[in-house]
Amino acid sequence: MSDTQNVAEAVPPVSEREVILDVRDLAVDFTTEMGRVSGVQGVSFTLHRGETLAIVGESGSGKTTTINAVLGLLPGNGDVTSGEIFFRGTDIAGYSEKALRGIRGKHIGLVPQDPMSNLNPVMRVGDQLAEVLLAHGKATRKDVRGKVNELLARAGLPDAATRARQYPHEFSGGMRQRALIAIGLACQPELLIADEPTSALDVTVQRTILDHLGSLTRDLGTAMILVTHDLGLAAERAETVIVMNKGRIVEQGPSAQILRDPQHEYTRRLVESAPSLASDRMKPINPGALTGQITEMPVILHVRDLVKEYTVRSHTDGKRKTFTAVTGVNFDLHRGTTLAIVGESGSGKSTTARIALRLEEPTSGLVEFNGTNIAHLRGRGLKTLRKQVQPIFQDPYASLNPMASVGEILEEPLKIYRLGNRAARRERAMDLLEMVALDASIYDRFATELSGGQRQRIAIARALALEPDLIICDEPVSALDVLVQAQILELLMKLQTELGLSYLFISHDLAVVRLIADQIVVMKAGEIVERGAVVDVFTSPQHEYTRMLLDSIPHIASRGTAG
């Protein structure tokens, strides 16, 4: 008998393990200016020791409200109005804040979504971890440093002692997320709640982070709730899946059963909307795409021998050194088509996009837009380039002015370029709202009042305001749930068809690229390792790195038939 079989037989089935969390008929209401609003209703589920449960659903489905109720972290206007939350047999739904502080961190750990905003930027990472250990009596002043280093090392951070002395801004996104995992598991909690722990990370870092998280929770026997909008991730990592919509659970059960044979219409829509490597491109966008003659179409963006170097100070000896972010990059983007640049964090894809936007100056090489070398543009010429090349950024929450109304956001580019009078600018803003399928009533609302999907539509409308030829999309859907993501991708395709737009599409999500792009460039460590038509690269990747990227993507069917 193999070692694997011995281990498998030693682990009892989920139903026979100790119940860690039992939520019964939970209801949460919020007090708003419009009166009482229901957040979640009738939510019930059970979680056993060592079990991983995924809660999936789009933004506003109630999944985050549910875990905040469990943690006692509802906002001031939110209340648990009915139901019970049994943690290790004790109902904690009515616990005081003081009592809950004794449970949070020590018995229930949390890995929040955004590592940059959830780590104190002016406090060393090791000190933040030490604070948790000392607060819960898991270390003394004498031995805390050793335990901090041990926890960071277990979370997969190399040279833990050095990393402990650094600040969050000195970490990559993946390293910051590892630090949050170390903090969440510092006190060896019985339950860990991971809220979208890898949504902003590329696929290879995501897999590494989740592998570490899985091994650590297995070693400790920790139960985990994984909150995610990524169905592939839920299928791959969770034994049980809960699907939420409009504050209610619409379906729950073994992950393989739920995601392979969904019974509820909403679950079916989620599964159908999830991008897949097996998907076809959303729709052909021009005659050249239909006949496979994209490379015969006019070139709108021509990049040759692009190099970008930075001078950085070494962490070890303090000396200034040259870091090469991009080296020898060549590609052509043809008019009316989409070229995707993919790769891990640090591959150079976003640096390349920033150079194309003239937000960065190349160290050497050539970037031509419509036959003009953009490095030579100054004054009026540069202003014209800004009009013809527009960006759409990743974060729909950070890229819009929270103090400006939607109308002001859309009319600002028109004012800068002195296009039209007040009435004409308002009319253009209304046309733009219609173009991105938003109601005219949204004109006077503020960005803070809008959902993520609505905000990203506003960002797209703003990019279209000056009638550009090229739009550079930097991870435009990575922060959105699958249903909204599908809607935004369909919108981008529709606009490309109607307006003849060209897209330079930066992404770490190869399944999304499969849906929208014609050509693909794969970058690693600043260099292009593979390029070609999307269908060719995805069906027959030639470079080992491309194959690794494709293999790292979570798949809905990845858990086999086991539940």
C-alpha positions as CSV (number, residue, x, y, z in Angstrom):
1,M,0.0,0.0,0.0
2,S,1.3,3.5,-0.9
3,D,2.1,6.3,1.5
4,T,-0.6,8.3,-0.2
5,Q,-3.2,5.6,0.5
6,N,-2.2,5.4,4.1
7,V,-2.6,9.2,4.5
8,A,-5.9,9.2,2.7
9,E,-7.3,6.4,5.0
10,A,-6.0,8.2,8.1
11,V,-8.2,11.3,7.3
12,P,-11.9,10.8,8.2
13,P,-14.5,12.0,5.8
14,V,-15.7,15.6,6.3
15,S,-19.0,14.6,7.9
16,E,-17.3,12.6,10.7
17,R,-15.0,15.5,11.7
18,E,-15.6,17.9,14.5
19,V,-17.9,20.8,13.6
20,I,-16.0,24.1,13.9
21,L,-18.6,26.5,12.6
22,D,-22.4,26.1,12.4
23,V,-24.4,29.0,11.0
24,R,-28.1,28.7,11.3
25,D,-30.7,30.9,9.6
26,L,-28.5,34.0,9.7
27,A,-30.1,37.4,8.8
28,V,-28.3,40.8,8.6
29,D,-29.9,44.2,8.0
30,F,-28.4,47.6,7.4
31,T,-29.8,51.0,8.3
32,T,-29.6,53.4,5.4
33,E,-31.1,56.7,4.4
34,M,-33.8,54.7,2.6
35,G,-34.7,52.7,5.7
36,R,-33.8,49.2,6.7
37,V,-32.2,47.1,3.9
38,S,-31.6,43.3,4.0
39,G,-28.0,42.2,3.6
40,V,-28.4,38.4,4.0
41,Q,-31.4,36.2,4.8
42,G,-31.7,32.6,5.9
43,V,-28.0,31.7,5.5
44,S,-27.2,28.3,7.0
45,F,-24.1,26.1,6.6
46,T,-21.8,23.8,8.6
47,L,-18.0,23.7,8.4
48,H,-15.9,20.8,9.8
49,R,-12.4,20.7,11.1
50,G,-9.9,20.6,8.2
51,E,-12.6,21.3,5.6
52,T,-12.3,24.0,2.9
53,L,-15.6,25.7,2.0
54,A,-15.9,28.2,-0.8
55,I,-18.5,30.9,-0.9
56,V,-19.0,32.2,-4.5
57,G,-21.2,34.9,-6.0
58,E,-21.0,38.3,-7.7
59,S,-20.5,41.6,-5.9
60,G,-23.4,42.4,-3.7
61,S,-24.4,38.7,-3.3
62,G,-23.9,38.8,0.5
63,K,-20.7,36.6,0.8
64,T,-18.6,39.3,2.4
65,T,-21.5,40.3,4.7
66,T,-21.8,36.7,5.8
67,I,-18.1,36.4,6.8
68,N,-18.2,39.8,8.5
69,A,-21.1,38.7,10.6
70,V,-19.1,35.6,11.6
71,L,-16.1,37.8,12.5
72,G,-18.2,40.4,14.2
73,L,-16.9,43.0,11.8
74,L,-20.1,44.4,10.4
75,P,-20.1,48.2,9.8
76,G,-21.8,50.4,12.3
77,N,-25.1,50.4,10.4
78,G,-25.2,46.6,10.2
79,D,-26.8,44.2,12.7
80,V,-27.4,40.5,13.0
81,T,-31.2,40.5,13.3
82,S,-31.8,36.8,13.7
83,G,-30.0,33.4,13.5
84,E,-27.2,31.8,15.4
85,I,-23.4,31.5,14.8
86,F,-22.0,28.5,16.7
87,F,-18.2,28.5,16.8
88,R,-17.0,25.3,18.5
89,G,-20.4,24.8,20.0
90,T,-20.9,28.3,21.4
91,D,-23.2,30.9,19.9
92,I,-21.1,34.0,19.3
93,A,-23.7,36.0,17.4
94,G,-24.5,38.1,20.5
95,Y,-20.9,38.5,21.8
96,S,-19.6,41.9,22.8
97,E,-16.8,43.5,20.9
98,K,-14.5,42.8,23.8
99,A,-15.3,39.1,23.7
100,L,-15.0,38.9,20.0
101,R,-11.5,40.5,20.1
102,G,-10.5,37.4,22.2
103,I,-11.6,35.2,19.4
104,R,-10.5,37.1,16.3
105,G,-6.9,36.4,15.4
106,K,-6.5,33.8,18.1
107,H,-9.2,31.3,17.1
108,I,-10.5,32.7,13.8
109,G,-7.9,34.1,11.5
110,L,-8.4,36.4,8.5
111,V,-6.6,36.8,5.2
112,P,-8.1,40.0,3.7
113,Q,-8.3,40.8,0.0
114,D,-6.0,43.8,-0.6
115,P,-2.6,43.2,1.0
116,M,-1.4,46.8,0.4
117,S,-4.3,48.4,2.2
118,N,-4.4,45.8,5.0
119,L,-0.7,46.1,6.0
120,N,0.4,49.2,7.9
121,P,2.6,51.1,5.4
122,V,4.7,52.8,8.1
123,M,5.3,49.7,10.2
124,R,7.8,46.9,9.5
125,V,6.2,43.6,8.4
126,G,7.9,41.7,11.3
127,D,6.5,44.2,13.8
128,Q,3.0,43.7,12.5
129,L,3.3,40.0,12.9
130,A,4.9,40.4,16.4
131,E,2.0,42.6,17.5
132,V,-0.5,39.8,16.8
133,L,1.6,37.2,18.7
134,L,2.1,39.4,21.7
135,A,-1.5,40.5,21.8
136,H,-2.8,36.9,22.0
137,G,-0.1,35.7,24.4
138,K,1.5,33.4,21.7
139,A,5.0,34.9,22.3
140,T,7.1,36.8,24.8
141,R,9.2,39.8,24.1
142,K,12.2,37.5,24.4
143,D,11.2,34.9,21.8
144,V,8.9,36.9,19.5
145,R,11.5,37.7,16.9
146,G,12.4,34.0,16.4
147,K,8.7,33.1,16.1
148,V,8.1,35.9,13.6
149,N,11.0,34.7,11.4
150,E,9.7,31.1,11.7
151,L,6.1,32.1,10.6
152,L,7.4,34.2,7.6
153,A,9.5,31.3,6.5
154,R,6.6,28.9,6.8
155,A,4.5,31.2,4.6
156,G,7.2,30.9,1.9
157,L,9.2,34.1,2.3
158,P,12.9,33.5,1.6
159,D,15.4,35.1,4.0
160,A,12.7,35.7,6.6
161,A,14.9,37.6,9.0
162,T,15.7,40.3,6.4
163,R,12.1,40.4,5.2
164,A,10.8,41.0,8.7
165,R,12.8,44.2,8.9
166,Q,11.3,45.6,5.6
167,Y,8.2,47.7,5.0
168,P,5.2,46.5,2.9
169,H,6.1,48.8,-0.1
170,E,9.4,46.8,-0.4
171,F,7.4,43.6,-1.0
172,S,5.9,42.4,-4.2
173,G,2.1,41.7,-4.3
174,G,2.8,38.0,-3.7
175,M,5.1,38.6,-0.8
176,R,2.6,40.9,0.8
177,Q,-0.1,38.3,0.5
178,R,2.3,35.7,2.1
179,A,2.8,38.1,5.0
180,L,-1.0,38.4,5.5
181,I,-1.2,34.6,5.5
182,A,1.5,34.4,8.1
183,I,-0.5,37.0,10.2
184,G,-3.8,35.1,9.7
185,L,-2.2,31.8,10.8
186,A,0.1,33.2,13.5
187,C,-2.0,31.9,16.4
188,Q,-2.8,28.6,14.8
189,P,-6.6,29.3,14.6
190,E,-9.2,26.6,14.3
191,L,-10.8,28.6,11.4
192,L,-9.2,30.7,8.7
193,I,-11.3,33.1,6.5
194,A,-9.6,34.0,3.2
195,D,-11.4,36.8,1.4
196,E,-10.4,36.9,-2.3
197,P,-6.8,36.1,-1.2
198,T,-5.3,36.0,-4.7
199,S,-7.6,38.1,-6.9
200,A,-4.9,40.6,-7.8
201,L,-2.1,38.1,-8.3
202,D,-0.9,36.4,-11.5
203,V,-1.6,32.7,-12.0
204,T,1.7,31.3,-11.0
205,V,2.0,33.4,-7.9
206,Q,-1.7,32.5,-7.2
207,R,-1.0,28.8,-7.4
208,T,2.1,29.1,-5.1
209,I,0.2,31.2,-2.5
210,L,-2.8,28.7,-2.5
211,D,-0.5,25.7,-2.3
212,H,1.2,27.2,0.8
213,L,-2.1,28.2,2.3
214,G,-3.5,24.7,1.7
215,S,-0.4,22.9,3.2
216,L,-0.3,25.2,6.2
217,T,-4.0,24.7,7.0
218,R,-3.7,20.9,6.5
219,D,-0.7,20.8,8.9
220,L,-2.7,22.7,11.5
221,G,-6.0,21.0,10.9
222,T,-7.5,24.4,10.3
223,A,-10.9,24.8,8.6
224,M,-11.0,27.4,5.9
225,I,-13.7,29.6,4.3
226,L,-12.5,30.8,0.9
227,V,-14.5,33.8,-0.4
228,T,-14.0,34.1,-4.2
229,H,-15.6,35.1,-7.5
230,D,-13.2,32.6,-9.3
231,L,-15.2,29.4,-9.9
232,G,-12.1,27.6,-11.2
233,L,-10.3,28.4,-7.9
234,A,-13.4,27.2,-5.9
235,A,-13.5,24.0,-7.8
236,E,-9.8,23.3,-7.4
237,R,-9.4,24.2,-3.8
238,A,-12.7,23.6,-1.9
239,E,-14.5,20.4,-0.9
240,T,-17.8,22.3,-0.5
241,V,-19.2,25.2,-2.4
242,I,-21.9,27.7,-1.4
243,V,-23.4,29.9,-4.2
244,M,-25.0,33.2,-3.0
245,N,-27.2,35.6,-4.8
246,K,-29.0,38.6,-3.5
247,G,-28.3,37.8,0.1
248,R,-29.4,34.2,0.0
249,I,-27.8,30.8,-0.6
250,V,-29.2,29.5,-3.9
251,E,-27.2,26.2,-4.0
252,Q,-24.7,24.4,-1.9
253,G,-23.0,21.0,-1.9
254,P,-19.8,19.1,-3.0
255,S,-17.8,21.3,-5.3
256,A,-17.6,18.8,-8.2
257,Q,-21.4,18.3,-8.1
258,I,-22.3,22.0,-7.9
259,L,-19.9,23.3,-10.6
260,R,-20.2,20.4,-13.0
261,D,-23.9,20.0,-12.8
262,P,-25.4,23.2,-11.4
263,Q,-29.1,23.0,-10.6
264,H,-30.0,26.6,-10.0
265,E,-30.3,29.1,-12.9
266,Y,-28.0,31.6,-11.2
267,T,-25.2,29.0,-10.7
268,R,-25.5,28.0,-14.3
269,R,-25.1,31.6,-15.4
270,L,-22.0,31.9,-13.2
271,V,-20.5,28.7,-14.7
272,E,-21.3,29.8,-18.2
273,S,-19.8,33.3,-17.7
274,A,-16.5,32.0,-16.3
275,P,-13.8,32.4,-19.0
276,S,-12.2,29.2,-20.1
277,L,-9.1,28.2,-22.0
278,A,-11.4,26.1,-24.2
279,S,-13.5,29.2,-25.1
280,D,-13.6,30.6,-28.6
281,R,-12.9,34.3,-29.2
282,M,-16.0,36.2,-28.4
283,K,-16.8,37.3,-32.0
284,P,-14.8,38.2,-35.1
285,I,-14.2,41.9,-35.2
286,N,-13.3,42.6,-38.9
287,P,-12.9,40.9,-42.3
288,G,-9.2,40.4,-41.6
289,A,-10.0,38.4,-38.5
290,L,-12.4,36.2,-40.5
291,T,-9.8,35.4,-43.2
292,G,-6.8,35.1,-40.9
293,Q,-5.1,38.1,-42.6
294,I,-4.6,40.3,-39.5
295,T,-0.9,40.8,-40.3
296,E,-1.8,42.3,-43.7
297,M,-3.8,45.1,-42.0
298,P,-2.2,48.5,-41.3
299,V,0.0,48.7,-38.2
300,I,-1.1,51.3,-35.6
301,L,1.6,50.6,-33.0
302,H,5.1,49.5,-34.0
303,V,7.6,48.6,-31.2
304,R,11.2,47.7,-32.0
305,D,14.2,46.8,-29.8
306,L,12.5,48.4,-26.7
307,V,14.7,48.6,-23.6
308,K,13.8,50.1,-20.2
309,E,16.3,50.3,-17.4
310,Y,15.9,51.7,-13.9
311,T,18.5,52.7,-11.3
312,V,17.6,51.1,-7.9
313,R,19.3,51.0,-4.5
314,S,20.2,47.5,-3.3
315,H,18.5,46.2,-0.1
316,T,21.7,44.5,1.0
317,D,24.5,46.9,0.5
318,G,22.7,50.2,-0.3
319,K,24.6,50.6,-3.6
320,R,22.8,51.9,-6.7
321,K,22.4,49.3,-9.4
322,T,20.9,49.1,-12.9
323,F,17.7,47.0,-13.2
324,T,16.5,46.1,-16.7
325,A,12.7,45.9,-16.8
326,V,12.3,45.5,-20.5
327,T,14.8,44.3,-23.0
328,G,14.7,43.8,-26.8
329,V,10.9,43.8,-27.1
330,N,9.4,43.8,-30.6
331,F,5.8,43.6,-31.8
332,D,3.2,45.2,-34.1
333,L,-0.4,45.9,-33.2
334,H,-2.6,46.0,-36.3
335,R,-5.5,48.5,-36.7
336,G,-8.9,47.2,-35.5
337,T,-7.4,44.2,-33.6
338,T,-6.5,43.2,-30.1
339,L,-2.9,42.3,-29.1
340,A,-2.5,40.9,-25.6
341,I,0.6,41.0,-23.5
342,V,0.7,38.4,-20.8
343,G,3.1,37.3,-18.1
344,E,3.7,37.2,-14.4
345,S,4.2,40.3,-12.1
346,G,7.6,41.7,-13.0
347,S,7.6,40.4,-16.5
348,G,7.6,43.9,-18.0
349,K,4.2,44.0,-19.5
350,S,2.9,47.0,-17.6
351,T,6.2,48.9,-18.2
352,T,5.8,48.3,-21.9
353,A,2.2,49.7,-21.7
354,R,3.3,52.7,-19.8
355,I,6.0,53.5,-22.4
356,A,3.3,53.2,-25.2
357,L,1.3,55.7,-23.3
358,R,4.4,58.0,-23.0
359,L,4.1,57.8,-19.2
360,E,7.6,56.4,-19.2
361,E,10.6,57.2,-21.4
362,P,12.4,54.2,-23.0
363,T,16.1,53.8,-22.4
364,S,16.4,52.8,-26.0
365,G,14.4,51.4,-28.9
366,L,11.6,52.7,-31.1
367,V,7.8,53.1,-30.4
368,E,5.8,54.4,-33.4
369,F,2.1,55.3,-33.3
370,N,0.6,55.7,-36.8
371,G,4.2,56.0,-38.2
372,T,5.3,58.7,-35.8
373,N,8.1,58.1,-33.2
374,I,6.4,59.1,-30.0
375,A,9.7,59.7,-28.2
376,H,10.1,62.9,-30.3
377,L,6.7,64.3,-29.4
378,R,6.6,67.5,-27.4
379,G,3.9,70.2,-26.7
380,R,1.1,70.1,-29.1
381,G,2.3,66.8,-30.7
382,L,2.3,65.1,-27.3
383,K,-1.2,66.5,-26.5
384,T,-2.5,65.0,-29.8
385,L,-1.0,61.6,-28.9
386,R,-2.8,61.7,-25.5
387,K,-6.1,62.3,-27.4
388,Q,-5.5,59.4,-29.8
389,V,-4.2,56.9,-27.2
390,Q,-6.3,56.4,-24.1
391,P,-5.9,54.1,-21.0
392,I,-8.3,51.9,-19.1
393,F,-6.8,51.0,-15.7
394,Q,-7.2,48.0,-13.5
395,D,-8.9,49.3,-10.4
396,P,-12.3,50.9,-11.1
397,Y,-12.4,52.3,-7.5
398,A,-9.0,54.1,-7.7
399,S,-9.1,55.3,-11.3
400,L,-12.2,57.6,-10.8
401,N,-12.2,60.9,-8.8
402,P,-14.5,60.1,-5.8
403,M,-15.3,63.8,-5.4
404,A,-16.6,64.3,-9.0
405,S,-19.9,63.4,-10.5
406,V,-20.1,61.0,-13.5
407,G,-20.9,64.0,-15.7
408,E,-17.9,65.9,-14.5
409,I,-15.7,62.8,-15.0
410,L,-16.9,62.4,-18.6
411,E,-16.7,66.0,-19.5
412,E,-13.3,66.7,-18.1
413,P,-11.3,65.4,-21.2
414,L,-13.6,67.6,-23.4
415,K,-12.8,70.6,-21.3
416,I,-9.1,70.0,-21.4
417,Y,-9.2,69.8,-25.2
418,R,-11.7,72.8,-25.4
419,L,-14.2,70.7,-27.3
420,G,-17.7,72.1,-27.4
421,N,-19.6,74.4,-25.1
422,R,-21.3,73.3,-21.9
423,A,-24.4,72.0,-23.6
424,A,-22.4,70.1,-26.2
425,R,-20.3,68.5,-23.6
426,R,-23.3,67.4,-21.6
427,E,-24.8,65.9,-24.8
428,R,-21.6,64.1,-25.5
429,A,-21.5,62.7,-21.9
430,M,-25.1,61.5,-22.4
431,D,-24.1,59.8,-25.7
432,L,-21.1,58.1,-23.9
433,L,-23.4,56.8,-21.2
434,E,-25.6,55.3,-23.8
435,M,-22.6,53.8,-25.6
436,V,-21.5,51.9,-22.5
437,A,-25.1,50.8,-21.7
438,L,-25.7,53.1,-18.6
439,D,-28.8,55.0,-17.9
440,A,-28.7,58.8,-18.3
441,S,-29.9,59.2,-14.7
442,I,-26.4,58.2,-13.6
443,Y,-25.0,61.5,-14.9
444,D,-25.4,63.4,-11.6
445,R,-24.3,60.5,-9.3
446,F,-20.9,60.1,-7.8
447,A,-18.4,57.3,-8.4
448,T,-18.7,56.2,-4.8
449,E,-22.4,55.4,-5.4
450,L,-21.7,53.0,-8.2
451,S,-20.8,49.3,-8.3
452,G,-17.5,48.1,-9.6
453,G,-19.0,47.2,-13.0
454,Q,-20.7,50.6,-13.3
455,R,-17.4,52.3,-12.4
456,Q,-15.5,50.4,-15.1
457,R,-18.1,51.3,-17.7
458,I,-17.6,54.9,-16.7
459,A,-13.8,54.5,-17.1
460,I,-14.4,53.0,-20.6
461,A,-16.7,55.9,-21.5
462,R,-14.1,58.4,-20.3
463,A,-11.5,56.7,-22.5
464,L,-13.9,57.0,-25.5
465,A,-14.7,60.7,-24.9
466,L,-12.0,62.0,-27.3
467,E,-12.6,59.4,-30.0
468,P,-9.2,57.6,-29.7
469,D,-7.8,55.1,-32.2
470,L,-6.0,53.0,-29.6
471,I,-7.0,52.0,-26.1
472,I,-4.4,50.5,-23.7
473,C,-6.3,48.2,-21.3
474,D,-4.2,47.4,-18.2
475,E,-5.9,44.5,-16.4
476,P,-9.4,46.1,-17.0
477,V,-11.5,43.2,-15.6
478,S,-9.2,41.5,-13.0
479,A,-11.0,43.2,-10.1
480,L,-14.5,42.2,-11.3
481,D,-16.6,39.1,-10.6
482,V,-17.3,36.7,-13.5
483,L,-20.7,38.0,-14.5
484,V,-19.6,41.7,-14.6
485,Q,-16.3,40.6,-16.2
486,A,-18.2,38.9,-19.1
487,Q,-20.4,42.1,-19.5
488,I,-17.3,44.4,-19.7
489,L,-15.6,42.1,-22.2
490,E,-18.7,42.0,-24.4
491,L,-18.9,45.8,-24.2
492,L,-15.2,46.1,-25.3
493,M,-15.8,43.8,-28.2
494,K,-19.0,45.7,-29.3
495,L,-17.2,49.0,-29.2
496,Q,-14.3,47.6,-31.1
497,T,-16.7,46.4,-33.8
498,E,-18.6,49.6,-34.0
499,L,-15.8,52.1,-33.7
500,G,-12.9,50.2,-35.2
501,L,-10.8,50.5,-32.0
502,S,-7.4,48.9,-31.5
503,Y,-6.6,47.4,-28.1
504,L,-3.3,46.7,-26.4
505,F,-4.6,44.4,-23.7
506,I,-2.4,43.8,-20.6
507,S,-3.5,40.8,-18.5
508,H,-2.3,38.0,-16.3
509,D,-5.6,36.1,-16.9
510,L,-5.0,33.9,-19.9
511,A,-8.6,32.7,-20.0
512,V,-9.7,36.3,-20.5
513,V,-7.1,36.8,-23.2
514,R,-8.5,33.7,-25.0
515,L,-11.8,35.4,-25.2
516,I,-10.8,38.8,-26.5
517,A,-7.4,38.8,-28.2
518,D,-6.3,38.1,-31.8
519,Q,-2.6,38.1,-31.2
520,I,-0.6,37.4,-28.0
521,V,2.9,38.2,-26.7
522,V,4.2,36.3,-23.7
523,M,6.7,38.1,-21.6
524,K,9.1,36.7,-18.9
525,A,11.7,38.8,-17.0
526,G,11.4,41.7,-19.5
527,E,11.7,39.6,-22.7
528,I,9.3,38.1,-25.2
529,V,9.5,34.3,-25.0
530,E,6.6,33.5,-27.4
531,R,4.2,35.3,-29.8
532,G,1.6,34.5,-32.4
533,A,-2.1,34.1,-33.0
534,V,-4.0,33.4,-29.8
535,V,-5.5,30.1,-31.1
536,D,-2.0,28.8,-32.1
537,V,-0.3,29.8,-28.8
538,F,-3.1,28.4,-26.7
539,T,-3.5,25.1,-28.5
540,S,0.2,24.4,-29.2
541,P,2.4,26.5,-26.9
542,Q,6.1,26.3,-27.9
543,H,7.9,27.7,-24.8
544,E,8.0,25.9,-21.5
545,Y,7.1,29.2,-19.7
546,T,3.9,29.6,-21.7
547,R,3.0,26.0,-20.9
548,M,3.6,26.7,-17.2
549,L,1.3,29.7,-17.3
550,L,-1.5,27.7,-19.0
551,D,-1.1,24.8,-16.5
552,S,-1.3,27.2,-13.5
553,I,-4.8,28.3,-14.3
554,P,-7.5,26.9,-12.0
555,H,-10.2,24.9,-13.8
556,I,-13.8,24.2,-12.8
557,A,-13.4,20.5,-13.5
558,S,-10.1,20.2,-11.7
559,R,-11.3,18.3,-8.6
560,G,-12.3,15.3,-10.6
561,T,-15.3,13.6,-9.2
562,A,-14.4,13.9,-5.6
563,G,-16.5,16.2,-3.5
